[in-house]
Amino acid sequence: MGELLIHDNRVVGYEVDGAQRRIVLHTQTDYREPQERTDLIFEGVVAYFFEGDNFGNILFGVDELPIPQLVARHRRLFEEGLAYHWPGAWNASPEASVEHMQSVGARAFEISSSYGLCGWVAATSYRLQPASQPPA
């Protein structure tokens, strides 16, 4: 098996485990044989936001960016979340969110797609791993 890639992989499901602070996106290649399944695993999740799930999501990639840049890009979202303690009670302001996420060692990962689901995850780690389940 070569390098794990997720470009053009279809998202076949995802799990959010709040207690374990873990998010896993399960993906599968549809454009080559043999089909391969790759999991995107985020651990130590501090905050996340997904949108546009259309049940046929095709990933473009995942890029890391600085926490301050993530919050600046989504400042309005963080400001709207204040009333609901989203993404956490520590969100007293966008600046407080940056400070908190940096203090716990979070890194920002932006998920882009060619079709459907996109968003971001702030977590202490991210890795790709071959999935243990056979292709669907």
Buried (B, 14 or more C-beta within 10 A) or exposed (E): EEEBBBEBBBBBEBEBEEEEBBBBBBBBBEEEEEBBBBBBBBBBBBBBBBEEBEEEBBBBBBEEBEBBEBBEEBBEBBEEBBEEEBBEEBBEBBEBBBBBBBEEEBBBBBBBBEBBBBBBBBBBBBEBEEBEEEEE
